[in-house]
Amino acid sequence: MTLRVGLILLIQTLALTAMVAMKQWTLNTGTPILLETQPVDPRSLFRGDYVRLNYTINTIKLDEVGGEDVFRRYERVYVVLKPGGRYWEPVSVHQSWPTVESGVVIIKGEVGSTIDAAGEPQTRSRKQRLNVRYGVEDYFVPEGAGRELEVRRDGKHIDLRIAVDRYGNAGIKAVLVDGEERYIETLF
């Protein structure tokens, strides 16, 4: 009985350690990219001590990028990003891992919804907009610090540095306020 309990505790500990190690590997080895945030309704921006983020790459207009034309809700997608001035921009969206040239990054996401230009759900249109989530839309901030990041009311501009590893996994590396790193993600 004691051996079983010990084995279960060991497996749980190893599983938690592996999850932390995978995220830390992404942050340490991933390509750093800068993403522009978009305003989010301030009434739903904060719940406790975390910030709900929205990026310009969360909404992709298919008539402005390459890749496939048909997407379904909850489908895994691979978005190719390239540097576009200060921020990285989507180049194409694919349903499977694409072959790309150097100098670009592939980020893995999930289709949240597909909306056509008129706002109606759509499944087969190049005028379609995809809402894609990448797993970096929520950021936990130190207790009491959330108000400082509230939606640009005071003219501050908030950007995020994201690390994207070679498998398309993403992690928030740093929060920048007016170009200055305010919060940096560390293991401890």
C-alpha positions as CSV (number, residue, x, y, z in Angstrom):
1,M,0.0,0.0,0.0
2,T,2.8,2.5,1.0
3,L,4.7,1.6,-2.2
4,R,1.6,2.4,-4.3
5,V,1.0,5.8,-2.6
6,G,4.7,6.6,-3.1
7,L,4.5,5.7,-6.8
8,I,1.4,7.8,-7.3
9,L,3.1,10.8,-5.6
10,L,6.2,10.3,-7.7
11,I,4.2,10.2,-11.0
12,Q,2.3,13.3,-10.1
13,T,5.5,15.2,-9.1
14,L,7.1,14.1,-12.4
15,A,4.1,15.2,-14.4
16,L,4.1,18.7,-12.8
17,T,7.8,19.0,-13.2
18,A,7.5,18.1,-16.9
19,M,4.8,20.7,-17.5
20,V,7.0,23.5,-15.9
21,A,10.1,22.3,-17.8
22,M,8.2,22.3,-21.1
23,K,7.0,25.9,-20.6
24,Q,10.5,27.0,-19.4
25,W,12.1,25.3,-22.5
26,T,9.7,27.3,-24.8
27,L,10.7,30.6,-23.0
28,N,14.4,29.8,-23.1
29,T,14.8,28.4,-26.6
30,G,11.9,30.1,-28.5
31,T,12.2,32.9,-31.0
32,P,11.2,36.2,-29.3
33,I,8.6,38.1,-31.2
34,L,6.8,41.4,-30.3
35,L,3.0,41.5,-30.5
36,E,0.8,44.5,-30.4
37,T,-2.1,44.3,-28.0
38,Q,-5.6,45.6,-28.8
39,P,-7.9,47.2,-26.3
40,V,-10.3,44.9,-24.5
41,D,-13.5,46.0,-22.8
42,P,-12.3,47.3,-19.4
43,R,-15.3,45.8,-17.6
44,S,-14.0,42.3,-18.5
45,L,-10.2,42.9,-18.6
46,F,-9.4,41.9,-15.0
47,R,-10.7,39.1,-12.9
48,G,-8.6,39.0,-9.7
49,D,-5.0,39.4,-10.6
50,Y,-4.8,38.5,-14.2
51,V,-5.1,40.4,-17.4
52,R,-7.1,39.3,-20.4
53,L,-5.1,40.2,-23.5
54,N,-6.1,40.5,-27.2
55,Y,-3.5,40.8,-30.0
56,T,-3.8,42.1,-33.5
57,I,-3.0,38.6,-34.7
58,N,-6.0,37.2,-32.8
59,T,-8.2,38.3,-35.8
60,I,-6.9,37.2,-39.2
61,K,-8.5,38.4,-42.4
62,L,-8.1,35.5,-44.8
63,D,-8.2,37.8,-47.9
64,E,-5.0,39.5,-46.6
65,V,-3.0,36.3,-46.0
66,G,-2.2,33.0,-47.8
67,G,-3.0,29.5,-46.8
68,E,-6.2,27.5,-46.7
69,D,-9.7,28.9,-47.1
70,V,-11.9,26.6,-45.0
71,F,-11.7,26.5,-41.2
72,R,-13.9,25.1,-38.5
73,R,-14.3,26.2,-34.9
74,Y,-11.9,24.5,-32.4
75,E,-9.7,23.4,-35.3
76,R,-5.9,23.5,-34.7
77,V,-4.2,26.0,-37.1
78,Y,-0.6,27.1,-37.8
79,V,-0.1,30.8,-38.4
80,V,3.1,31.9,-40.2
81,L,4.3,35.2,-38.8
82,K,7.0,37.5,-40.2
83,P,8.5,40.8,-38.9
84,G,6.6,43.7,-40.1
85,G,8.2,46.9,-38.8
86,R,7.9,46.9,-35.0
87,Y,5.5,44.0,-34.7
88,W,5.2,40.5,-36.2
89,E,2.3,40.0,-38.7
90,P,0.5,37.0,-40.1
91,V,1.5,35.9,-43.5
92,S,-0.6,32.7,-43.9
93,V,-2.8,30.3,-42.0
94,H,-2.6,26.5,-42.4
95,Q,-4.4,23.4,-41.1
96,S,-1.1,21.4,-41.0
97,W,2.5,22.3,-40.4
98,P,3.6,24.4,-43.4
99,T,7.0,24.4,-45.1
100,V,8.4,27.9,-44.8
101,E,11.6,29.9,-45.6
102,S,13.9,31.2,-42.9
103,G,13.1,34.4,-41.0
104,V,9.5,33.5,-40.2
105,V,7.9,31.9,-37.1
106,I,5.1,29.4,-37.0
107,I,2.8,29.7,-34.0
108,K,0.2,27.1,-33.1
109,G,-3.4,28.2,-32.4
110,E,-7.0,27.2,-32.2
111,V,-9.9,28.7,-34.2
112,G,-12.3,30.3,-31.8
113,S,-14.8,31.4,-34.5
114,T,-15.1,32.1,-38.2
115,I,-16.9,35.3,-39.1
116,D,-17.5,36.8,-42.5
117,A,-17.3,40.5,-43.3
118,A,-21.0,41.0,-42.4
119,G,-20.6,39.3,-39.0
120,E,-22.5,36.1,-39.9
121,P,-20.9,32.7,-39.3
122,Q,-19.3,31.4,-42.5
123,T,-17.3,28.3,-43.5
124,R,-16.2,28.9,-47.1
125,S,-15.2,32.5,-47.8
126,R,-11.9,34.3,-48.5
127,K,-13.6,37.4,-46.9
128,Q,-13.8,35.4,-43.7
129,R,-12.1,36.5,-40.5
130,L,-10.7,33.9,-38.1
131,N,-10.5,34.5,-34.4
132,V,-7.5,32.5,-33.2
133,R,-6.4,31.8,-29.7
134,Y,-2.7,31.0,-29.1
135,G,-2.7,30.2,-25.4
136,V,-1.0,33.5,-24.4
137,E,-4.2,35.6,-24.0
138,D,-4.2,35.5,-20.1
139,Y,-1.4,36.8,-18.0
140,F,-1.2,36.7,-14.3
141,V,0.3,39.8,-12.8
142,P,1.6,40.4,-9.3
143,E,-1.1,41.1,-6.7
144,G,-2.4,44.6,-7.0
145,A,-0.6,45.4,-10.2
146,G,-3.5,44.9,-12.6
147,R,-4.8,48.4,-12.5
148,E,-1.5,49.7,-13.8
149,L,-2.0,47.7,-17.1
150,E,-5.6,48.9,-17.6
151,V,-6.6,49.7,-21.2
152,R,-4.4,52.5,-22.3
153,R,-6.5,55.1,-20.5
154,D,-3.5,57.0,-19.4
155,G,-1.9,56.9,-22.9
156,K,0.4,54.0,-22.1
157,H,1.1,51.5,-24.9
158,I,1.2,47.8,-23.9
159,D,3.0,45.2,-26.0
160,L,4.1,41.7,-25.2
161,R,7.3,39.8,-26.1
162,I,6.3,36.2,-26.8
163,A,8.7,33.3,-27.2
164,V,7.7,30.8,-29.9
165,D,9.6,27.5,-30.0
166,R,10.2,25.3,-33.0
167,Y,7.0,23.3,-32.4
168,G,4.8,26.4,-32.5
169,N,4.2,26.6,-28.8
170,A,4.1,30.1,-27.3
171,G,4.8,31.6,-23.9
172,I,4.7,35.2,-22.6
173,K,8.3,36.3,-22.0
174,A,7.7,39.9,-21.0
175,V,5.1,42.7,-20.7
176,L,6.3,46.0,-22.1
177,V,4.7,49.3,-21.1
178,D,5.7,52.1,-23.5
179,G,8.5,49.9,-24.8
180,E,10.0,49.3,-21.3
181,E,10.0,45.8,-19.9
182,R,7.7,45.9,-16.8
183,Y,7.1,42.2,-16.1
184,I,9.6,39.5,-17.1
185,E,8.6,35.8,-16.9
186,T,11.1,33.8,-14.9
187,L,10.9,30.3,-13.4
188,F,11.2,31.5,-9.8
